[in-house]
Amino acid sequence: PAVLAANEQDMRAAADQGLPTGVRDRLRLDEQRLAAIAAQLKILADVEPEPASRTIRDLPGGLVLTERRRPVGVIGANFEARPNVVVDIASQFIKSRNAGVLRTGSAALRSAITLADEVIAPALTAAGLDPAAIQLVRVPGQAAAYALVREPKLIPLVILRGSGDSTRALAAEGAAHGVRTLAHADGGGVLYIHSSAERSSAFALIADSLDRLGVCNRLNLLLLDRELWDAWLPGITARLGALGIAASLPPHDHPLGYEWALDSAREATVTIAPAGGPAEAAAIANDETSGLAAGIAATDAEAAAAFLGGYAGTGAFWNATTRLLDGFKLLQVPETGINIDAVPGPRGPVTFRDLSLRQFVVTPR
């Protein structure tokens, strides 16, 4: 009841401030959403933790090499005004044996404070853990976010989620101060409809990929094979219209990969463009979008293999929606965010398994 009451205050304030519908949807809590948060926590609790150590091999001289997983220590997290993320990230920090400092958007601050004080701290105390292991920044404003990425000795790793420009700016600030960041700044799912696709299946994928608009893995760019362009385009635009979605058609006055989920005034939009085959579609997805997720609708296995082999992004899908690129949907574990960096390290949904350091220990056998 306390959480719902605090959230109602946040929702009233959001309405008074005229925040967009998508923002308010992400902010809202109700009995059903609280039940879903609780269910995810129970699932996470039952997941076997990663082994603290494992033997790698024997070394010459009667020695043995062991790999240990050590906690980072204190991890920061800056994320959008979504109260459920407070619990998601806090639970994963604890599961990975880390402490954490959380900062959320000011629109969700009342809800976040209540979750921290009425749910997280009492739960830690009941488990025999220090309730101060999870801290919440209670000061609104961007200054607190920038402070979070300027303390490499105190908070060496910060998870960043949110709108592209602000998150990229925080990642750059962290890099300038020696703070490692896992940034979830950009998204936008791609669907390429190949000439072999079944119409009903392709249209179902379109609908399934647009069940929510304010999320990063929704359909953002639809690539239609040139062979189908004239015959299928009217039906696709009609299908989108029935879903309440506008189609942005060529010639575009924006980049092909423009992420509509971050445009509160026009989030109910999908960009449509032609593609001359699987290789060209994969190249467009690689070059014009963030590299979060792309899928192909096709019955031709060779075409699917060409697209999946050519696409270098984080998640690739054949006759499946990019909405599946989610920690819970893919891995049955909540995520702290989705990392799309094209460098070694955790990529895709980042979960508690990724929040540890590898240490090599050599001892006598």
Secondary structure, DSSP 8 states (H G I E B T S, - for coil): -HHHHHHHHHHHHHHHTT--HHHHHHH---HHHHHHHHHHHHHHHHS----SEEEEEEETTTEEEEEEEEE-SEEEEEE-S-HHHHHHHHHHHHHTT-EEEEEE-GGGHHHHHHHIIIIIHHHHHHTTS-GGGEEE----SHHHHHHHTS-TTT--EEEEES-HHHHHHHHHHHHHTT-EEEEE----EEEEE-TT--HHHHHHHHHHTTS-SSSTTSEEEEEEEGGGHHHHHHHHHHHHHHTT-EEE-SS-SS-TT--GGG-TTS-SEEEEEEESSHHHHHHHHHHHS-SSEEEEE-S-HHHHHHHHHH--SSEEEESS-GGG-SHHHHHSS--SEEE--SSSS--EEE-GGGSEEEEEEEEE-
